[in-house]
Amino acid sequence: MQTKSTSKTVTLVLAALFSALAYLTVFILRIPFVPVVGFLKYEAKDAVLALEALIIGPLPSALSSLVISLIEMVTISDTGIIGAVMNFLSSMAFVLPVGIIYKYRRSLNGAMIGLSLSVICETAVMLLWNYLISPLYMGISREAITELLLPGFLPFNLVKSLINACITFLLYKPIMTVLRKANLLPKREGCESKKSALPVVANAVCLLLLAAAIVALIVSKIKG
C-alpha cells in the first residue's frame, strides 16, 4: 500500500515521464496535414497528455502541457510566443474535458464521454483561435482565413483530435496494467464484475475511427 509521500513521488515521476514522452512525440513525429495551410502538422502529444490526465489527474497534465509548450517554443518551434499559446490552448482543450470527467466518473462511459467532449472542445477552441489570431499571425485578411476554416482548419483539428482520442482510449488499459504490475499504481481491489461486450465493441469502434482518420490524413498528404 502506498503512503501519501510515496504517492506524491510516484505522481511526480509519472508526470515527468509523460512530459518527456509527449515532447518526444513532437520532436520525432510531425506530419503535415493540410496543403493549403502548411504550418498545420499532426502530432501525438495530446494523446500522451490525455493518458496522463486519465492516470494521474487533469492538473498534472495541465502543468505538463504548459511546460512542453514553453520547451517547444525555445527548441523546435519557429512560431514564437503565439505558437506556444496556441499549443497550450490546443492541449488544454483536449486533455481537460476527459481528465475532469474521468476524475469524477471512473468508468468506460466516463472515458468515452470525456474523449468525445475533448474532440469537440479542441476542434471548437482551435477554430475560434484561428479565426481570431491567424490573420495577425499569417499576415492575411480575416476574410481569407474564413475561407480556410472549412477546407483547412476544421478537418485538421477534427481529424487530429479524433486520432488522439482513439489512441488514448486504446492505450489506457494496457498502460494502466503495466504501471500496476510495476507497482507504480495501486492494484485494483474488489473490481470483479460481469463480463460485458461493451469494451470490445468500444475498442473495435475506436480502431475503425482511427483507421478512417489515418486514411484521411494520408489522402490529404498525397493530394498536397
GIRA-V631199 format. One record per residue. OMEGA is omega as a letter, one per 30 degrees, with the letter a starting at -180 (NA if undefined). NEAR is the number of other ideal C-beta (glycine too) atoms within 8 Angstrom. D_CENTER is the distance of its C-alpha to the mean C-alpha in Angstrom with 2 decimals. Layout:
omega	near	d_center
OMEGA	NEAR	D_CENTER
OMEGA	NEAR	D_CENTER
//
This chain:
omega	near	d_center
a	3	30.97
l	7	28.86
a	6	30.46
l	6	28.75
l	6	29.06
a	8	27.71
l	9	24.73
l	8	23.90
l	8	24.38
l	11	22.11
l	11	19.34
l	8	19.88
a	9	20.00
l	14	16.77
l	13	15.00
l	8	16.65
l	8	15.76
l	17	11.98
l	12	12.34
l	8	14.55
l	9	12.47
l	14	9.47
a	12	12.31
l	8	13.98
l	13	11.42
a	13	11.85
a	7	15.53
a	5	16.29
l	8	14.10
a	7	13.97
l	9	15.22
a	10	17.12
a	12	16.50
a	14	18.92
a	8	22.48
l	7	23.58
a	10	20.85
a	7	20.79
l	5	18.44
a	10	15.39
l	8	13.69
l	11	10.84
a	10	8.92
a	11	6.70
a	12	5.92
l	15	2.30
l	14	3.56
a	12	6.30
l	17	5.76
l	18	5.14
l	13	8.11
a	17	9.80
l	16	9.74
a	11	11.24
a	13	13.65
l	10	14.98
a	10	13.96
a	11	12.10
l	6	14.55
l	14	14.07
l	17	10.30
l	12	11.35
l	9	14.03
l	14	12.03
a	13	9.98
a	9	13.54
a	9	15.12
l	16	12.90
l	13	13.32
l	9	17.00
l	9	17.38
a	14	15.94
a	12	18.45
a	6	21.36
a	6	20.68
a	5	19.16
l	11	18.52
a	4	21.46
l	10	20.21
a	8	21.37
l	6	20.60
l	10	19.49
l	12	16.76
l	14	15.74
l	9	15.73
l	12	13.78
l	12	10.97
l	11	11.17
l	11	11.40
a	13	8.50
l	14	6.13
l	10	8.58
a	13	8.76
a	17	5.42
a	17	5.92
a	14	9.66
a	12	10.68
a	18	9.67
a	16	10.76
a	10	13.93
a	12	14.91
l	13	14.61
a	9	16.55
l	7	19.41
a	10	19.17
a	6	18.54
l	6	19.12
l	8	17.86
l	7	18.34
l	12	16.43
a	13	13.30
l	10	13.87
a	10	14.68
a	15	11.76
l	13	9.20
l	9	11.69
l	11	11.88
l	17	8.20
a	13	8.83
a	8	12.12
a	12	11.38
l	15	9.04
a	12	11.64
a	9	14.49
a	11	13.69
l	14	13.26
l	12	16.34
l	8	18.26
a	12	17.32
l	12	18.39
a	11	21.47
a	7	22.54
a	10	21.75
l	11	21.70
l	12	25.50
a	7	26.07
a	8	23.72
l	7	24.90
l	5	28.47
a	7	28.97
l	6	29.98
l	7	27.85
l	6	29.65
l	9	28.35
l	14	24.74
l	8	25.36
l	7	26.52
a	12	23.27
a	12	21.01
a	6	21.58
a	9	22.07
a	12	19.49
a	14	16.81
a	11	16.39
l	11	15.95
a	13	13.65
l	12	11.08
a	10	11.76
l	13	11.64
a	12	8.56
l	14	6.51
l	12	8.98
a	15	8.68
l	13	5.12
l	16	6.56
l	13	9.66
l	11	8.80
a	14	7.55
a	13	10.74
a	11	12.94
a	10	12.39
a	12	12.54
l	6	16.31
a	8	17.39
l	10	15.74
l	10	17.30
l	8	20.54
a	8	20.63
l	11	20.07
l	12	22.77
l	6	25.12
a	6	24.73
l	5	25.67
l	8	22.67
l	9	21.98
l	6	24.84
a	5	25.82
l	6	25.77
l	4	29.27
a	4	30.89
l	5	27.98
a	3	30.15
l	5	29.71
l	3	30.87
a	4	29.49
l	6	27.41
a	6	26.38
l	7	23.35
l	8	20.87
l	7	22.33
a	8	22.10
l	11	18.47
l	10	17.61
l	8	19.86
l	8	18.30
l	12	14.78
l	10	16.53
l	8	18.36
l	10	15.49
l	13	13.67
a	8	17.09
a	8	17.76
l	12	14.64
l	9	15.46
l	8	19.04
l	10	18.28
a	13	16.55
a	8	19.67
l	8	22.11
a	12	20.85
l	10	21.16
l	6	24.60
a	6	25.81
NA	7	24.90
//
